Amino acid sequence: MTFANTASINHYWRTHPALFTAMLLVVVLITSYFIDVFSGSAIAVLLILQLAVVVVALQCSANYAYFVAVFGAVSFNFLFTAPRYSLQMLNVEDIVNLTVFLLAALTSSKLAKHYRRQQDALEQAQLRNSILLSVSHDLRTPLATIIGTLTTLKEYQPKLSPAQTEELIDSAAAESHRLHQYIENLLQANKLQHGALKFSLDEANIREVLQRTIARFQTEQPRIQIQSEPELPSLMICSSLIEQAIFNVLDNALHYSPATQPVTVSLYRHQHMLRIDIQDQGKGIAPSQTGAIFELFYRQHPTTDGGAGLGLPVAKGIITAHNGTISAEKVAHGSLIRIALPITKESA
C-alpha cells in the first residue's frame, strides 16, 4: 500500500469518526469474546478494551474516547465479570476500572491533541520549505527569460527586423502569462492549505467558462477540440475559480502531450453531475500515480520542466470546494482527467 493510499484511508476515517468508532467496538467485542472463551483471561479482555480507548483517542476527538471508555467499562462489567449479563457498577473494583478507562481516555486525548498540533506545525514547515524551493526555481526561469528578452530589445532594437521584434515581444508576453499563472496557483495553494479560500456562487454556462479558458492559450487553441452534448444545464459555480481549475488541467495536458496531437475536452451530463473530460495523447499516467498527481509539489516527470507541481492540486482543491470531484481515469492511450461538478436542482 502506497503512502498516498494510507493517507487517504486515514483521512476517510478521521472524517467519519462515528463509523470508525462503531466498527472498532464491534471488532474489539468480538475479539474479547474469543479471548474470554478460549483463554478465560479477564486481564487480556480488559487490556483489549482499554486499547480501544487509546486508538479512538488518537484517531477521533476526545468525546468519542470518553464514550468508548464508558462503553468499555460497562461492557467489561456486563459481559466478562461474574455474575455474567448483570450490571453492577457499585463495587470498588468496578469503580476503579471505570476510573482507569476514563483516565486512559483523558491522557490519550491530550497526547493525541499534542501530537496533531506538532504534526500540523511540521507540515506547515515542510510546506514553507517546499514553497521556497519551488519559488526559487520556478520564478527565476520566466523572470530570466523576460529580463533577457527586454534587454535584447533595448540594446538591439534598431538592428532587429519587425518580425524579430514581434517574436521577442511574444516570448516576453508568454513568459509573463506563465509567471502570472504560477503566482496565481501559488496564492490559491496557500489559501487552500489554510482553509482561507472564500468565494460566492453564481449561475454560469460551462461552455462559456470553457471558451474563456481556451482563449488564454493563444498559440495552442487549434490543438484543443471540444465535444459537447447539445443541451447542458447551468451550474452554480464561481466562474473564475472553475476557469482556473480547467486551465490548470488543460495546461498540464498540453505540456505532456505531443505538439502534433489534439487535446479533447468532452462536456456531458452523467446522472446528477456535469462531467468535463480532458484527454491528451501523451505518455499517460501510471496507475500508482493517479492519486499522487493531485498532491502539492508532486511532479510526474521531475527531470522535465513541468512546473512546480501546483496546477493539479489547486484544481483539485477548487473542484472539491464546489462539492465536485476530479480524478485520473484509465484509458487506452494518453491521459484522461475527469472533472465532475454537481448540477443544482434548479438547473436539473
ABEGO torsion letter per residue (X at the ends): XBAAAAAAAAAAAAABAAAAAAAAAAAAAAAAAAAAAAAGBAAAAAAAAAAAAAAAAAABBAAAAAAAAAAAAAAAAAAABOBBGBBBAABAAAAAAAAAAAAAAAAAAAAAAAAAAAAAAAAAAAAAAAAAAAAAAAAAAAAAAAAAAAAAAAAAAAABBAAAAAAAAAAAAAAAAAAAAAAAAAAAAAAAAAGABBBBBBBBBAAAAAAAAAAABAAAAAABBBBBBABBBBBBBBAAAAAAAAAAAAAAAAAABBAABBBBBBBBBBEABBBBBBBBABAEBBAAAAAAAABBGBBABAABBAEAGAAAAAAAAAAAAAGBBBBBBBBABEBBBBBBBBBBAAAX
